[in-house]
């Protein structure tokens, strides 16, 4: 082996040992890109005679980078910012000076390791692959212009890491970042669902905007005000949004995420079948910096439903203090959330329960356990047409106002009646019809 090749293999071994020495930030090397990177180092070190294994490993690495739309350097830093480990979790809850020295030292060690791996970029790997595979030229290096970063603090921290000679010196700024923005899934995603005992991030959540929702102005204003209380750290109330179907209750809640996610708001959708786990879900959210809306859509209960008891605990509290960063927003088409039958009503002959009327009243008053109830009445014709006109402007539909209103009323008559949902369906259909046929919607 030549002296040059010996030096080169020594470097590969060095990077492999560095990767294996991580104490806290192992998750940074747990993603698809990092696994492909480590596989490529192994292939370079133990390549076969014609280098096919090495070339295949480089192809996998290139594809992983292309799928992530990041360079190796960008990938490493982004993973550091969302890492979930004992240091990042404790940094969320304590000031830097209160963190255990051993934990700080371990994090500094890992930052230096990751800085070394940062230097082993795609250009370096491409040159090594060329040598061991005996290629006339080096393989293509993945690169694209960096994606714009939304938050200024992200930009500043990323820039400081890129410019620092010693990444370990950034430990305090990094701890402050975790304290402000959190870690793990909550730093990576804005919307979630609770499924099979864990949070599942939703990468493409509903894009509905607040300004797309017309009507129900006082309900909207009250919901926004309460949400701002939550974001400012004040006591916010749980809210029940009750009313007719298609009135925009769910869309209004979802629009809050698009309005305030930059202020650390997160939305967690919990299905009725998972409501029994609600107290557990809330405990997972205690002590993290984000603010959470637990969203329960189309809420109602049957007799002796255990989910009723779980939600009651969260709404009314227990011996455990309620986290100030969590509220429940639920929608329902039923004012009385627990289904009641005439046969349930007690009679003078009822000898099964001494205080049967008390039991019935508890069921009927369950919705009162929400701090606020916002009522959404069915849209009248004026409101319906107002929504249609607003959505038409947003969609860039430019047809005669009378024709638009005539077709909108026809659509409501033939389909689901007057509501915000019906208006949205009408505008979506009309926009597509105009784009494909250009016939002013005459086929509606």
C-alpha positions, 0 to 999 in steps of 0.5 A: 500500500502506498504512503498516500493510500495509507494516510487516506485509510487512516483518515477513514478509520479516524472518522469511523472511530469518531462516529462510534464515540458519540455519547449523547448525539447518536440520533444525529447519525441515525437517519437515512443520510447518516446511515448511508454515510457510515456505510460508504466509509465502510465500503471505502475502507474494505472495497473489493478489487473493482470497487463495485461495492464502493460505487454502489454505496456512494450511489446510495449516499448521493440518493439519500442526500438528494431525497433530503434536499440537503448537503451533508453539512446542512444535514448534520447541523439540522439534526443537531438542532432537533436532537433529542437526548438527556442534554437537550431535554434538560436544557429545555427546563433549566438555565445553562448554569444549572445543567450538570457539568458532566452533561455539558462536557459530554455534549461538548465532546460530541460537538467536536466529533460532529465538527470532524464529521462535518469536514468529511463532506461529499467532495472529500468522499467523492475523491476517495471513491475515485481512488479506490474504484480506479475511476478516471474522474470523481463521481458527481457531488450532490449540491443545491442552494440552501433552503431559506431558514424561517427563524432568525435564531436558526440562521444565527446559530447555523451561521455561528456553527459554520464559522466557529473553529471549535464547535464546543464553544457554541454549547451555551448558545445551543442550550439556549436554543433548545430552551426556546425551541424544544427538541425532537419531533416538536422542533421538527414538525408543527402538526401531530397525531397521537397513534399507537401510544406515540406522537406521529409528525405530520409533514404536510398539514392542512394549509387553510389560512385564517383569512380564507374563513369568512363569517362567524367573526365574534367566534373567530375573535374569541378563539384567537384571543384565547389562543394568544393567551396560551402563547403569552403564557397566561391561563387559556380556556378549553373551548368547545366549538359547537354548531352545524356541519360545514360551518368551518369549525375544524378549519378555524382550529387548523388555521391557527397553526398556520397563523401562529406556528412561528410562535411555537404553537403546535397542534395535536390531533387526537381521535375519539378512539384515543381519548382514553390516553389523554391524561398520558398525552398531556403529561408528555407535553408538560415542561416543554417550551412549545404551546399545544392545542389538543384538537378533538374533531366531531366529539360525542360520547355513548353511554358508559364511554371511558373516553368521557372520563379521561376527557373530564380529568383533563378538562377539570383537572386532578391532583396533578396540576394542569400544564399551562402550555396545553389546551383542548379545542374540540368540535361537535355537532351536538350541544349535549356531547353525551348521547341521551335517550328518553329511556335514560330519563328517570321515572318515579318508579326508577328503583335502580339509582337513588339519584338518577336525575343527578346522573342525567344532569351530569351528562347534559352539563358535560359541555359546560366543563369547557371554559368557552363554548362557541356556537356556529349557526347554519349559514343564511343566504347572505352569509353563504354568498359572502363566503362564496364571493370571498373565496372566488376572489382568493381563487382568482375567479373573475366572472359576473357577480350575478352569475356567480351567485346564481350558480352558487345557490344552485350548487347549494340546492343540489348538494349539501345546503348553504355552509362554508364547506359547500362554498369551498366545494363549489369554488374548487369545482368552478375553478377546475371547470373554468381551467379545463373547459373555460365555460363559466361553470355552465356545466355545474 
